[in-house]
Amino acid sequence: MKKEIDRRNFIATCFRAGTACCAMSFCPALAAQDPLKPQDGKPDPKKLEYCGYKCPADCTLKKGTLENNTELKKKAYAEFKFREKYGIDFDPEKVFCYGCKSAGDKPISMPVKACTVRKCVIDKGYESCIQCDGLTKCDKELWSNFPKFRDAVIEMQKKYKAV
């Protein structure tokens, strides 16, 4: 049974979905590379997601999307708690992710569209937050929800800006 959703609830759901997507992106257990682990060398903003994260190649959701594998998408739907976080029933057309820097011809998922960090970086014309001089004072919800990740991105920025 389909449920009609009004504009206010839709926007609220999209915002929660974007926040949740960012949150699940930072779970070290899901990543091949721990985003909080100090990295050697100067980081390349073009190789990072907008927030400074690097999506793992073995991400269930991304892999399911790229392979158009409904079973992997179902696994990711349960693993990432889509029903609880986004309030949507499983639909392989809605459960997808090409990453927040997906190619121009790829659709952008609802959670990625709702990410305020992504929007800010794009609006400023950067590749990643580490290029922004306002990062240390940034008050986006992502940073308040994940202060250790914020600290790690600020440390990454110091390496990026070092001469």
N, C-alpha and C positions, 0 to 999 in steps of 0.2 A: 504494500500500500504506500503510495507516494504521499508525502506530507508537504503542504504548501508552506513556504518560508517567506516572511516579509523582509523588506530591505534591511531594516535595522538588525534583525537576527542574522541575516546573511553576512552583513559587514562584520558583526561581532564574531561570527563563526570563522570568517576568513582571517580576522586578526588573531584569534586563538590558534587557528591552524598554522599561521605563519610563525607565531611564537613557539608553538610546539615543534614545528619542523626544525627551526633553528636549535631548539633544545635537544631534540633527538640527534641532531648532527654532531653534537659535542660529546656524546656518550663515548668515552674511550673504549668501552667494551665492544662497540660497533665499528671501531676504526682500526685499520691496520697500523696507523700511526697515531700515537697519543697526541692530541693537539696541545696538551699541557706540558709535554716533554720538551725541554729546551732543544732547539735545533742548532746545528753548526752552520757556519757560513751566513752569507747575506741572503735573506729571503727574496724570492722573485714574486712580486705582486701578481703577475700574469699567471703564475702557477697555483695561486691560492684562490679560494672562493672570496666573495666580497668581504666577508667578516674576518678573513685570515685563516679559515679552516681549509683543510685539504681533504676532500671526500675520498674514502677508501675505494679501491677498485672492486672489492668484494661486497659492497653494499647490496643487500638483498633487494631493496626497492629499485635501485638504479639498474642492477643486473636484470631483474624481472622486466623492467621497462625496455631496456635495450634488446633483450631476447624475445620480447612480447610473450612472456611466459606467465600465464594466468596463475599457475600453482605458486611460483615465486612471489607474485603480487599478493596472493592470498596470505602467504607466509609473512610478508612485510606488513600487510594490513593488520594482522594479529600482533606481530612483533612491535610495531610502532603505535599500536592502539588507536587506529584511525577512528573507530566508532566512538571511543571515549573522548578523544582529543578534538575530533572534527565533526562528530555527530552525523557521519554518513555511513550508509550501508555499503557493503562491498560492491564495487562496480569497477571492472578492470579499466574502464575509460577514465575514471577519476583517481585511481590509485596508480600514480606514476611519478617519476622524477628523472629528469635529464640533467639535474644539477642547476645551481643558480646562475651559472654562466653558460647555459645551453646555447647551441648554435641557433642562429636566427630563424631557421625554419622549424625548430622544435617548439612544441607548446610548453608553457611555463605552468607548473602546478599551482594550485590555489595556495598552499602554504608558502611557496617561494614568492609568489606575487605579493603576499601580505607582509613579507619581511621588511621592516623599517630600515634595517641596516643596509640591505641590498639597495633599496630605493635611494637612500642617502648617498651611498658610494657612487651609484650611477649618476645621480643629479650633480654631483661634484666633479664628475668626469674621471674618477679614479678607477684603478683595477682592484684595489683592496683598501681596507681601512688603514693599513699600515702607512699609507701615503698621506693621510690626513693629519694636519697639525692640531686639529681639535680633538683627536682621539682620547687624550687623557681626561678631557672634560665632558666627553660625550655621555649623555644620560639615556640612551636608547634602552628599552626594556631588556634586550638581550644581555647587555652588560650587567644590569642590576640582578638579573636572574642567574647569571653565571660569572660571578666576580673573579674566580680563579682563571677562567678562560680569558676574561678581559685583561687580567694582569699578564697572562702569557702573550696576548696579542700586543700589549704595550711593550713587553720585552722584545718581541719580534720587530716592532717598529724601531726600537733603539738600534738593533743590528742593521736594519734597513737604512736608517739615516746616518749611521756611523761612516765617517770618511775613510 
